[in-house]
Amino acid sequence: MTMPALTDLTGTYALDPAHTRIGFVARHAMITKVRGSFGEFDGTLQLDGADPSRSRVAVTIKTESIDTGNEQRDVHLRTNDFLDAPAYPRITFTSTGVEQLDDSRFRLSGDLTIKDTSKPISIDFEFTGTAQDPFGNQRVGFEGEVAISRKEYGMTWNAALEGGGVLVGDRVVLEFDVSAIKQG
């Protein structure tokens, strides 16, 4: 696939929730991984192809839309033990900078806010391409991930395992498979 010139990508894009996945992976019982995602979110990308460092991103996730495929676990994740969705209905990310690493990789820095706790993070993204869909929409795609400590965001609940260790790992990998549609 031939990548377009970055200047061709300049513009405002909206996340397409039907083709974007904002997910996570966490260790369970120290032996397996639990995967999940958020089903409701919106976001805007202001891409500046001539000067990627001037690009901006803002994303808002509806906390209660967490889905791991297990309703009992999801209900627990929405409580104060974890996300406390009634008190903190949104998770937000607001970019503070973009660094171009090479022709297709970028480092997006910004503030991630969970349960009113904001921490700076940096996410490495791979530009996966652009295409015009059958409806005439210009799309861009990016993939990235970053590991965070859930304890740093006030999610400290855990249970000791009989053989040692804990039920829920502290390290959570956030995964982003992004499809965004150019606006206007």
C-alpha positions in Angstrom: 0.0 0.0 0.0 1.3 3.4 -0.9 0.9 6.0 1.9 -0.5 9.4 1.0 1.5 12.5 1.6 0.8 13.7 5.2 -0.3 17.1 3.9 -3.2 15.3 2.1 -4.5 14.3 5.6 -4.9 17.8 7.0 -8.4 18.4 8.4 -10.8 17.6 11.2 -11.9 14.0 11.7 -14.5 12.3 13.9 -14.1 8.9 15.4 -16.3 6.3 13.8 -17.7 4.3 16.7 -18.9 1.5 14.4 -15.3 0.9 13.1 -13.2 2.0 16.1 -12.3 -0.1 19.1 -11.2 1.4 22.4 -10.2 -1.7 24.4 -8.1 -3.0 27.3 -6.4 -6.1 28.5 -5.8 -6.9 32.2 -4.2 -9.9 33.9 -6.7 -12.1 35.9 -5.6 -14.5 38.6 -2.1 -14.0 37.4 -2.6 -16.7 34.7 -4.9 -15.3 32.0 -5.9 -12.1 30.4 -9.3 -10.5 30.4 -10.1 -8.4 27.3 -12.8 -5.7 27.1 -13.8 -2.6 25.4 -16.0 0.5 25.7 -19.0 0.7 23.4 -19.8 4.4 23.7 -17.4 7.2 23.0 -16.7 10.1 20.7 -13.6 11.9 19.6 -12.1 14.5 17.3 -8.8 14.5 15.6 -7.4 17.8 14.2 -4.7 16.6 11.9 -2.0 18.9 10.5 -0.1 17.1 7.8 2.3 19.9 7.2 3.3 20.1 10.9 2.1 17.0 12.8 3.2 18.5 16.1 0.2 20.9 15.7 -2.3 18.0 15.5 -4.7 17.6 18.4 -6.9 14.8 19.7 -9.8 14.8 22.2 -11.7 11.6 23.2 -14.5 11.1 25.7 -15.6 7.6 26.7 -18.8 6.7 28.5 -17.6 4.7 31.5 -20.7 2.6 31.9 -20.3 1.3 28.4 -17.5 -1.1 29.5 -18.0 -4.6 28.1 -15.9 -7.7 28.9 -18.5 -10.2 27.7 -19.4 -11.1 31.2 -22.3 -9.1 32.7 -21.4 -9.9 36.4 -17.8 -8.8 35.9 -19.0 -5.6 34.0 -21.3 -4.7 36.8 -18.4 -5.0 39.3 -16.1 -2.9 37.0 -18.8 -0.1 37.1 -18.7 0.0 40.9 -16.4 2.1 43.1 -14.0 -0.9 43.4 -13.0 0.1 39.8 -14.4 2.8 37.6 -17.3 4.1 39.8 -19.4 4.9 36.7 -22.3 6.6 38.6 -19.9 9.1 40.1 -17.5 9.4 37.2 -19.5 8.9 34.0 -16.7 9.8 31.6 -13.1 8.9 30.9 -11.3 11.6 28.9 -8.1 12.0 26.9 -6.9 15.4 25.7 -3.7 15.6 23.7 -0.8 17.9 24.7 1.5 17.1 21.8 2.3 14.9 18.8 5.8 13.8 17.7 6.4 12.1 14.3 8.7 9.1 14.9 9.0 8.0 11.2 6.9 7.9 8.0 4.1 6.0 9.7 4.6 6.2 13.5 3.6 9.0 15.8 3.8 9.5 19.6 0.7 11.1 21.0 1.1 12.7 24.4 -1.7 13.9 26.6 -3.7 13.7 29.8 -5.8 10.6 30.6 -8.5 11.3 33.2 -10.1 8.4 35.0 -12.1 9.0 38.2 -11.1 12.7 38.2 -7.4 11.7 38.3 -5.4 13.0 35.4 -2.0 11.6 34.5 0.2 12.3 31.5 0.6 9.3 29.1 2.2 8.8 25.7 0.8 6.4 23.1 2.7 5.2 20.1 0.4 5.0 17.0 0.9 3.5 13.7 -0.8 5.2 10.8 -2.5 2.3 9.0 -3.7 4.2 5.9 -6.5 6.2 4.4 -9.3 5.3 2.1 -12.5 6.6 0.6 -15.4 4.4 1.7 -18.4 3.5 -0.6 -20.4 6.5 0.9 -17.8 9.1 -0.2 -16.3 9.5 3.3 -12.5 10.0 3.6 -11.2 7.8 6.4 -7.9 7.5 8.2 -6.8 4.7 10.4 -4.4 4.4 13.4 -3.5 1.6 15.8 -1.8 2.1 19.2 -1.5 0.9 22.7 -0.1 2.0 26.1 0.2 0.3 29.5 -1.1 2.1 32.6 -1.2 1.3 36.3 -4.9 1.1 37.4 -3.8 2.0 41.0 -2.6 5.4 39.8 -6.2 6.1 38.9 -7.6 5.1 42.2 -8.6 1.5 41.3 -7.0 -0.4 44.1 -9.5 -3.1 44.8 -8.0 -6.6 44.7 -8.2 -10.1 46.3 -5.4 -12.3 47.5 -5.1 -15.7 45.9 -4.7 -18.7 48.1 -1.4 -19.8 46.3 0.0 -16.2 46.4 -0.5 -13.3 44.1 -3.6 -11.3 43.4 -6.8 -11.7 41.5 -6.4 -8.5 39.3 -3.2 -7.3 37.9 -2.2 -3.6 38.2 -1.0 -3.2 34.7 -3.7 -2.5 32.1 -3.0 -2.2 28.4 -5.2 0.2 26.6 -5.7 -0.6 22.9 -6.8 1.7 20.2 -7.9 0.6 16.7 -9.1 3.9 15.2 -11.1 4.7 12.1 -12.0 8.4 11.7 -14.0 10.2 9.1 -13.0 13.6 7.7 -15.6 16.2 8.4 -16.8 19.0 6.1 
